[in-house]
Amino acid sequence: MAANNSIQLLLDQLGKDFLAELPDRIEQVEHLILGLASNGNYEEIYRLVHSLKGGGGTHGIQIISVICHQLESYLEKQYEAGDLGSTECIDHCLQYIDL
């Protein structure tokens, strides 16, 4: 039983750490999105969004996973269409950040 308690305490702490780091990680994604037109940093944005999606799922925060999944799909479509740097794309991505 003590091992289960230790594991649960560790998981609880990891969840708290994820939530504490979340604003900074979202700000980082936002900064990268704002630079899409000049930097073409699709891979870095996608990786960060994918990581947030996984963290949300791991810690039972499904709304983060759902939003990040939607943003991943949108980024992928825009990347394939060659439209990542457009004002419309950036504005749309920022709406996901607002969520």
C-alpha positions as CSV (number, residue, x, y, z in Angstrom):
1,M,0.0,0.0,0.0
2,A,2.9,2.4,0.8
3,A,4.2,2.0,-2.8
4,N,0.8,2.9,-4.2
5,N,0.7,6.1,-2.0
6,S,4.2,7.0,-3.2
7,I,3.2,6.6,-6.8
8,Q,0.1,8.6,-6.3
9,L,2.0,11.4,-4.6
10,L,4.5,11.5,-7.5
11,L,1.7,11.6,-10.1
12,D,0.0,14.4,-8.1
13,Q,3.2,16.4,-8.0
14,L,3.8,15.8,-11.8
15,G,0.2,17.1,-12.4
16,K,0.8,20.2,-10.3
17,D,4.1,20.8,-12.1
18,F,2.4,20.5,-15.5
19,L,-0.2,23.1,-14.5
20,A,2.4,25.4,-13.0
21,E,4.4,25.3,-16.3
22,L,1.3,25.5,-18.5
23,P,1.1,29.3,-18.8
24,D,4.8,29.6,-19.8
25,R,4.5,26.8,-22.4
26,I,1.3,28.3,-23.9
27,E,3.2,31.7,-24.0
28,Q,6.0,30.0,-25.8
29,V,3.6,28.5,-28.4
30,E,2.0,31.9,-28.9
31,H,5.3,33.5,-29.4
32,L,6.3,30.9,-32.1
33,I,2.9,31.3,-33.8
34,L,3.4,35.1,-34.0
35,G,6.7,34.4,-35.8
36,L,5.3,31.9,-38.3
37,A,5.3,34.4,-41.2
38,S,9.0,35.2,-40.8
39,N,10.5,32.1,-39.1
40,G,8.7,29.1,-40.6
41,N,9.0,27.2,-37.3
42,Y,6.3,24.7,-38.0
43,E,8.1,21.7,-36.5
44,E,8.9,23.4,-33.3
45,I,5.3,24.6,-32.8
46,Y,3.9,21.2,-33.7
47,R,6.3,19.5,-31.2
48,L,5.3,21.8,-28.4
49,V,1.6,21.5,-29.1
50,H,1.9,17.7,-29.3
51,S,3.7,17.7,-26.0
52,L,1.0,19.8,-24.4
53,K,-1.6,17.4,-25.8
54,G,0.1,14.5,-24.3
55,G,0.6,16.2,-20.9
56,G,-3.1,17.1,-20.8
57,G,-4.1,13.5,-21.5
58,T,-1.6,12.1,-19.0
59,H,-2.9,14.4,-16.2
60,G,-6.6,14.0,-17.0
61,I,-7.1,17.5,-18.4
62,Q,-9.0,16.5,-21.5
63,I,-9.8,20.0,-22.7
64,I,-6.1,20.7,-23.3
65,S,-5.8,17.5,-25.2
66,V,-8.8,18.3,-27.4
67,I,-7.7,21.9,-28.1
68,C,-4.2,20.8,-28.9
69,H,-5.4,18.0,-31.1
70,Q,-7.5,20.5,-33.1
71,L,-4.6,22.9,-33.4
72,E,-2.3,20.1,-34.5
73,S,-4.7,19.2,-37.3
74,Y,-5.1,22.8,-38.3
75,L,-1.3,23.4,-38.4
76,E,-0.8,20.2,-40.4
77,K,-3.4,21.2,-43.0
78,Q,-2.0,24.7,-43.3
79,Y,1.5,23.4,-43.6
80,E,0.5,21.0,-46.4
81,A,-1.3,23.9,-48.2
82,G,1.7,26.2,-47.8
83,D,-0.4,28.7,-45.9
84,L,1.3,28.8,-42.5
85,G,2.5,32.4,-42.6
86,S,-0.8,34.0,-43.7
87,T,-2.6,36.5,-41.4
88,E,-5.7,34.3,-41.4
89,C,-3.7,31.2,-40.3
90,I,-1.9,33.1,-37.5
91,D,-5.1,34.6,-36.3
92,H,-6.8,31.2,-36.3
93,C,-4.0,29.6,-34.4
94,L,-4.1,32.4,-31.8
95,Q,-7.8,31.7,-31.3
96,Y,-6.7,28.2,-30.1
97,I,-4.3,29.8,-27.7
98,D,-7.1,31.9,-26.3
99,L,-9.1,28.8,-25.6
